[in-house]
């Protein structure tokens, strides 16, 4: 890649629309110029209807108009975007993609779960010195990716599961606050999916874990009672399993409106944080991890590094 090249990357997720603007450095890395995230609920109702809703798409379009202005103001040379679980599962996903390309000028791809896993692993592990097998877990709103490999190399195992925080909230958590029976059913469903999706030998080989995306960063902020959110204190923070279990129990006991007031938690994440926390807790248990490191670098960084290397 050419040092100094500026790239804008957008991740169109099930719950959030996110932007990274970065500049390529001489050592093959990235210098972040701007990073933004808006909760747009693109995947709202997709699990039931099979389609992206008009209101949800309009929210994303409004967000992208703002992101386009930011990227242009920073003088980017390239603009790329990826759409993941919600667009992948929706019958009108291709129409949505074409509209974004035409209206906002982002070179956009609806990527497979396999490609999502590869790019997430690349972004989360870039520059890490360890040579031990590491798990990268990306708890998203529509899916959760489990990726295993040695940093600096291609992943040796990856799987994309339907363990999304929005999807599992809609399926299991009907009460406010959730009934104990609902959270128990959620935990059982998550465990079953993890054990069916990831063979025992793969789980045994993992020596360390890295968690990316909104659930993990939210729990790191809640654990430190960060208000306002401070990415420098979140990146590299180690979540201990016992504390994650405590936060899950605390969040599940609160009605939604009280959950919105929890220090460190963005109010828009309150409706899905219980399911997200349950997924992360069961992942740590399933892989035998008593702690997991939170990373601000994720698929956005991976997409940028991949695009700039071509």
Kinemage of the C-alpha trace (Angstrom):
@kinemage 1
@onewidth
@group {chain A} dominant
@subgroup {mainchain}
@vectorlist {calphas} color= white
{ca unk a 1} P 0.000 0.000 0.000
{ca unk a 2} L 1.128 3.586 -0.572
{ca unk a 3} L 1.820 5.531 2.609
{ca unk a 4} L -0.441 8.540 2.880
{ca unk a 5} L -3.369 6.999 1.026
{ca unk a 6} L -6.606 7.871 2.791
{ca unk a 7} L -9.522 5.453 2.879
{ca unk a 8} L -13.068 5.636 4.224
{ca unk a 9} L -14.662 2.353 5.295
{ca unk a 10} L -18.308 1.885 6.268
{ca unk a 11} L -19.670 -1.187 8.024
{ca unk a 12} L -23.424 -1.603 7.534
{ca unk a 13} L -24.274 -3.845 10.434
{ca unk a 14} L -27.570 -5.154 11.715
{ca unk a 15} L -27.740 -2.646 14.560
{ca unk a 16} L -25.131 0.034 13.796
{ca unk a 17} L -23.710 1.885 10.824
{ca unk a 18} L -20.051 2.686 11.417
{ca unk a 19} L -17.339 4.735 9.724
{ca unk a 20} L -13.544 4.557 9.837
{ca unk a 21} L -11.391 7.090 8.017
{ca unk a 22} L -7.717 6.132 8.092
{ca unk a 23} L -4.415 6.869 6.408
{ca unk a 24} L -1.930 4.200 5.356
{ca unk a 25} L 1.391 4.360 7.220
{ca unk a 26} L 4.847 3.493 5.933
{ca unk a 27} L 5.014 0.330 8.074
{ca unk a 28} L 1.855 -1.121 6.520
{ca unk a 29} L -0.472 -0.068 9.300
{ca unk a 30} L -3.235 2.481 9.710
{ca unk a 31} L -3.398 5.904 11.306
{ca unk a 32} L -6.977 6.616 12.360
{ca unk a 33} L -8.303 10.014 11.320
{ca unk a 34} L -11.932 9.610 12.372
{ca unk a 35} L -14.221 6.892 13.671
{ca unk a 36} L -17.978 7.164 14.138
{ca unk a 37} L -20.917 4.926 14.921
{ca unk a 38} L -24.661 5.444 14.738
{ca unk a 39} L -27.298 2.990 15.944
{ca unk a 40} L -29.590 2.617 12.915
{ca unk a 41} L -31.357 -0.732 13.570
{ca unk a 42} L -31.066 -1.871 9.949
{ca unk a 43} L -31.937 -5.458 10.871
{ca unk a 44} L -35.068 -4.635 12.841
{ca unk a 45} L -37.693 -7.237 11.921
{ca unk a 46} L -35.604 -8.963 9.235
{ca unk a 47} L -35.662 -12.271 11.085
{ca unk a 48} L -39.460 -12.331 10.823
{ca unk a 49} L -40.176 -10.591 7.510
{ca unk a 50} L -37.146 -11.558 5.450
{ca unk a 51} L -36.839 -7.960 4.201
{ca unk a 52} L -35.093 -4.748 5.174
{ca unk a 53} L -37.740 -2.266 6.297
{ca unk a 54} L -38.207 1.087 4.551
{ca unk a 55} L -37.802 3.093 7.754
{ca unk a 56} L -34.647 1.195 8.674
{ca unk a 57} L -33.100 1.825 5.261
{ca unk a 58} L -33.967 5.536 5.468
{ca unk a 59} L -32.171 5.755 8.812
{ca unk a 60} L -29.074 4.264 7.213
{ca unk a 61} L -29.287 6.612 4.213
{ca unk a 62} L -29.423 9.622 6.519
{ca unk a 63} L -26.397 8.354 8.417
{ca unk a 64} L -24.458 7.711 5.197
{ca unk a 65} L -25.102 11.253 3.987
{ca unk a 66} L -23.330 12.505 7.121
{ca unk a 67} L -20.515 9.965 6.733
{ca unk a 68} L -20.011 10.974 3.094
{ca unk a 69} L -19.558 14.585 4.187
{ca unk a 70} L -16.999 13.585 6.840
{ca unk a 71} L -15.023 11.448 4.381
{ca unk a 72} L -14.985 14.154 1.712
{ca unk a 73} L -13.900 16.733 4.272
{ca unk a 74} L -10.871 14.582 5.128
{ca unk a 75} L -9.941 14.160 1.464
{ca unk a 76} L -10.193 10.402 1.131
{ca unk a 77} L -8.807 8.643 -1.927
{ca unk a 78} L -11.030 5.566 -1.682
{ca unk a 79} L -14.448 4.838 -0.218
{ca unk a 80} L -15.535 1.257 0.453
{ca unk a 81} L -18.342 -0.364 2.413
{ca unk a 82} L -19.380 -3.817 3.549
{ca unk a 83} L -22.833 -5.035 4.495
{ca unk a 84} L -23.123 -8.059 6.739
{ca unk a 85} L -25.809 -10.203 8.310
{ca unk a 86} L -28.983 -8.132 7.852
{ca unk a 87} L -28.375 -7.338 4.183
{ca unk a 88} L -27.084 -10.866 3.577
{ca unk a 89} L -30.297 -12.399 4.909
{ca unk a 90} L -32.766 -9.946 3.315
{ca unk a 91} L -34.391 -10.586 -0.045
{ca unk a 92} L -34.047 -6.881 -0.912
{ca unk a 93} L -30.383 -6.700 0.149
{ca unk a 94} L -29.065 -6.277 -3.399
{ca unk a 95} L -31.454 -3.375 -4.037
{ca unk a 96} L -30.239 -1.752 -0.824
{ca unk a 97} L -26.619 -2.183 -1.919
{ca unk a 98} L -27.231 -0.620 -5.335
{ca unk a 99} L -28.942 2.410 -3.800
{ca unk a 100} L -25.966 3.045 -1.507
{ca unk a 101} L -23.501 2.791 -4.370
{ca unk a 102} L -25.506 5.145 -6.601
{ca unk a 103} L -26.413 7.747 -3.973
{ca unk a 104} L -23.311 7.873 -1.803
{ca unk a 105} L -20.432 6.636 -3.932
{ca unk a 106} L -19.247 3.823 -1.704
{ca unk a 107} L -17.877 0.722 -3.422
{ca unk a 108} L -20.045 -1.690 -1.433
{ca unk a 109} L -20.116 -5.467 -1.148
{ca unk a 110} L -22.504 -7.730 0.720
{ca unk a 111} L -19.957 -10.116 2.173
{ca unk a 112} L -20.332 -13.740 3.192
{ca unk a 113} L -19.952 -14.904 6.758
{ca unk a 114} L -16.610 -16.435 5.766
{ca unk a 115} L -15.299 -13.132 4.418
{ca unk a 116} L -16.641 -11.264 7.434
{ca unk a 117} L -14.690 -13.623 9.692
{ca unk a 118} L -11.456 -13.219 7.722
{ca unk a 119} L -11.614 -9.429 7.707
{ca unk a 120} L -12.538 -9.245 11.390
{ca unk a 121} L -9.575 -11.451 12.330
{ca unk a 122} L -7.235 -9.371 10.178
{ca unk a 123} L -8.364 -6.134 11.793
{ca unk a 124} L -8.375 -7.378 15.388
{ca unk a 125} L -4.995 -9.133 15.310
{ca unk a 126} L -2.918 -6.824 13.078
{ca unk a 127} L 0.410 -6.014 14.723
{ca unk a 128} L 0.013 -8.461 17.616
{ca unk a 129} L 3.281 -10.181 18.617
{ca unk a 130} L 1.775 -13.387 20.040
{ca unk a 131} L 2.159 -16.694 18.182
{ca unk a 132} L -0.409 -18.567 20.266
{ca unk a 133} L -3.754 -19.610 18.763
{ca unk a 134} L -6.232 -16.816 19.449
{ca unk a 135} L -10.001 -16.593 19.273
{ca unk a 136} L -11.597 -13.461 17.867
{ca unk a 137} L -15.279 -13.287 18.785
{ca unk a 138} L -17.446 -10.683 17.097
{ca unk a 139} L -20.850 -10.475 18.761
{ca unk a 140} L -22.930 -8.653 16.208
{ca unk a 141} L -26.586 -7.798 16.077
{ca unk a 142} L -27.504 -10.347 13.412
{ca unk a 143} L -24.695 -12.889 13.716
{ca unk a 144} L -21.685 -13.805 15.824
{ca unk a 145} L -18.408 -14.817 14.250
{ca unk a 146} L -15.894 -17.143 15.901
{ca unk a 147} L -12.484 -16.986 14.247
{ca unk a 148} L -9.393 -18.918 15.368
{ca unk a 149} L -5.842 -18.537 14.161
{ca unk a 150} L -2.365 -17.230 14.830
{ca unk a 151} L -2.033 -13.442 14.483
{ca unk a 152} L -0.197 -12.530 11.296
{ca unk a 153} L -1.510 -15.597 9.467
{ca unk a 154} L -4.771 -16.559 7.835
{ca unk a 155} L -7.385 -18.005 10.210
{ca unk a 156} L -7.368 -21.775 10.562
{ca unk a 157} L -11.032 -21.960 11.615
{ca unk a 158} L -13.986 -19.659 11.279
{ca unk a 159} L -17.722 -19.921 11.534
{ca unk a 160} L -20.546 -17.423 11.324
{ca unk a 161} L -23.513 -18.267 13.523
{ca unk a 162} L -26.996 -16.793 13.837
{ca unk a 163} L -26.188 -15.648 17.362
{ca unk a 164} L -26.989 -11.982 16.878
{ca unk a 165} L -28.033 -9.802 19.826
{ca unk a 166} L -31.041 -8.405 17.945
{ca unk a 167} L -32.000 -11.813 16.574
{ca unk a 168} L -31.745 -13.547 19.956
{ca unk a 169} L -33.554 -10.712 21.768
{ca unk a 170} L -36.481 -11.038 19.363
{ca unk a 171} L -36.530 -14.812 19.772
{ca unk a 172} L -36.150 -15.189 23.534
{ca unk a 173} L -36.637 -11.971 25.522
{ca unk a 174} L -40.275 -10.922 25.381
{ca unk a 175} L -40.704 -9.471 28.895
{ca unk a 176} L -39.415 -6.229 30.375
{ca unk a 177} L -37.302 -6.962 32.298
{ca unk a 178} L -36.714 -10.472 30.944
{ca unk a 179} L -38.146 -13.322 32.974
{ca unk a 180} L -35.623 -15.719 34.518
{ca unk a 181} L -37.040 -18.490 32.328
{ca unk a 182} L -36.373 -16.361 29.230
{ca unk a 183} L -32.737 -15.683 30.081
{ca unk a 184} L -32.265 -19.367 30.927
{ca unk a 185} L -33.719 -20.369 27.564
{ca unk a 186} L -31.471 -17.835 25.849
{ca unk a 187} L -28.394 -19.254 27.573
{ca unk a 188} L -29.298 -22.806 26.580
{ca unk a 189} L -29.887 -21.804 22.950
{ca unk a 190} L -26.573 -19.924 22.782
{ca unk a 191} L -24.626 -22.825 24.309
{ca unk a 192} L -26.169 -25.290 21.890
{ca unk a 193} L -25.287 -23.181 18.862
{ca unk a 194} L -21.693 -22.643 20.024
{ca unk a 195} L -21.081 -26.325 20.748
{ca unk a 196} L -22.630 -27.385 17.448
{ca unk a 197} L -20.760 -24.754 15.422
{ca unk a 198} L -17.274 -25.044 16.946
{ca unk a 199} L -15.721 -28.516 17.355
{ca unk a 200} L -14.286 -29.416 20.740
{ca unk a 201} L -10.724 -29.663 19.408
{ca unk a 202} L -10.890 -26.087 18.127
{ca unk a 203} L -12.160 -24.781 21.454
{ca unk a 204} L -9.430 -26.648 23.371
{ca unk a 205} L -6.595 -25.160 21.282
{ca unk a 206} L -7.449 -21.519 22.016
{ca unk a 207} L -4.997 -19.799 24.375
{ca unk a 208} L -6.321 -16.247 24.370
{ca unk a 209} L -9.409 -14.355 23.324
{ca unk a 210} L -10.115 -11.013 21.675
{ca unk a 211} L -13.622 -9.555 21.632
{ca unk a 212} L -14.668 -6.871 19.157
{ca unk a 213} L -17.769 -4.804 18.385
{ca unk a 214} L -20.463 -3.120 20.451
{ca unk a 215} L -21.306 -5.744 23.065
{ca unk a 216} L -17.697 -6.144 24.178
{ca unk a 217} L -16.879 -2.424 24.109
{ca unk a 218} L -20.111 -1.671 26.007
{ca unk a 219} L -19.285 -4.176 28.749
{ca unk a 220} L -15.774 -2.736 29.040
{ca unk a 221} L -17.290 0.744 29.439
{ca unk a 222} L -19.901 -0.470 31.953
{ca unk a 223} L -17.253 -2.311 33.983
{ca unk a 224} L -15.257 0.939 34.250
{ca unk a 225} L -18.360 3.164 34.561
{ca unk a 226} L -17.085 5.318 31.705
{ca unk a 227} L -19.168 8.420 31.124
{ca unk a 228} L -18.404 9.692 28.569
{ca unk a 229} L -17.131 6.739 26.579
{ca unk a 230} L -13.333 6.689 26.234
{ca unk a 231} L -12.022 4.421 23.440
{ca unk a 232} L -8.460 4.601 24.777
{ca unk a 233} L -9.589 3.047 28.068
{ca unk a 234} L -11.720 0.447 26.273
{ca unk a 235} L -9.138 -0.752 23.745
{ca unk a 236} L -7.030 -3.461 25.387
{ca unk a 237} L -9.268 -3.692 28.475
{ca unk a 238} L -9.512 -7.222 29.878
{ca unk a 239} L -12.983 -8.435 30.773
{ca unk a 240} L -13.012 -11.079 33.506
{ca unk a 241} L -15.626 -13.829 33.165
{ca unk a 242} L -16.962 -13.352 36.700
{ca unk a 243} L -17.499 -9.638 36.101
{ca unk a 244} L -19.241 -10.337 32.783
{ca unk a 245} L -21.582 -12.731 34.590
{ca unk a 246} L -22.259 -10.068 37.222
{ca unk a 247} L -23.007 -7.423 34.566
{ca unk a 248} L -25.295 -9.807 32.691
{ca unk a 249} L -27.317 -10.488 35.842
{ca unk a 250} L -27.492 -6.766 36.645
{ca unk a 251} L -28.607 -5.765 33.148
{ca unk a 252} L -31.181 -8.549 32.899
{ca unk a 253} L -32.764 -7.453 36.188
{ca unk a 254} L -33.381 -3.875 34.994
{ca unk a 255} L -36.388 -2.650 32.982
{ca unk a 256} L -35.418 -1.153 29.641
{ca unk a 257} L -35.755 2.477 30.745
{ca unk a 258} L -33.471 1.887 33.729
{ca unk a 259} L -31.033 -0.029 31.539
{ca unk a 260} L -30.724 3.072 29.337
{ca unk a 261} L -29.325 4.945 32.359
{ca unk a 262} L -26.518 2.483 33.153
{ca unk a 263} L -23.171 4.358 33.130
{ca unk a 264} L -21.047 3.314 30.165
{ca unk a 265} L -23.953 1.927 28.118
{ca unk a 266} L -25.169 3.849 25.081
{ca unk a 267} L -28.958 4.163 25.527
{ca unk a 268} L -29.591 2.824 22.021
{ca unk a 269} L -27.820 -0.439 22.918
{ca unk a 270} L -29.993 -1.025 25.982
{ca unk a 271} L -32.650 -3.129 24.160
{ca unk a 272} L -30.131 -5.743 22.986
{ca unk a 273} L -27.311 -5.676 25.544
{ca unk a 274} L -28.759 -8.530 27.632
{ca unk a 275} L -28.668 -10.945 24.707
{ca unk a 276} L -25.274 -9.636 23.609
{ca unk a 277} L -23.811 -10.101 27.084
{ca unk a 278} L -25.278 -13.615 27.300
{ca unk a 279} L -23.614 -14.541 23.996
{ca unk a 280} L -20.229 -13.251 25.148
{ca unk a 281} L -20.489 -14.986 28.534
{ca unk a 282} L -21.381 -18.332 26.922
{ca unk a 283} L -18.552 -17.899 24.415
{ca unk a 284} L -16.010 -17.374 27.216
{ca unk a 285} L -17.347 -20.411 29.060
{ca unk a 286} L -17.390 -22.545 25.931
{ca unk a 287} L -13.773 -21.746 25.067
{ca unk a 288} L -12.522 -22.013 28.649
{ca unk a 289} L -11.484 -18.351 28.853
{ca unk a 290} L -11.484 -16.720 32.275
{ca unk a 291} L -10.805 -13.343 30.660
{ca unk a 292} L -10.953 -11.780 27.213
{ca unk a 293} L -9.316 -8.680 25.763
{ca unk a 294} L -11.498 -6.000 24.175
{ca unk a 295} L -10.318 -4.478 20.901
{ca unk a 296} L -11.514 -1.306 19.208
{ca unk a 297} L -9.916 -2.578 15.988
{ca unk a 298} L -12.295 -4.839 14.108
{ca unk a 299} L -13.743 -5.472 10.660
{ca unk a 300} L -13.434 -1.779 9.736
{ca unk a 301} L -9.664 -2.001 10.178
{ca unk a 302} L -9.577 -5.327 8.360
{ca unk a 303} L -11.478 -3.955 5.354
{ca unk a 304} L -9.169 -0.930 5.207
{ca unk a 305} L -5.985 -3.046 5.402
{ca unk a 306} L -7.325 -5.500 2.824
{ca unk a 307} L -8.403 -2.790 0.377
{ca unk a 308} L -5.146 -0.855 0.683
{ca unk a 309} L -3.035 -3.982 0.133
{ca unk a 310} L -4.574 -4.647 -3.274
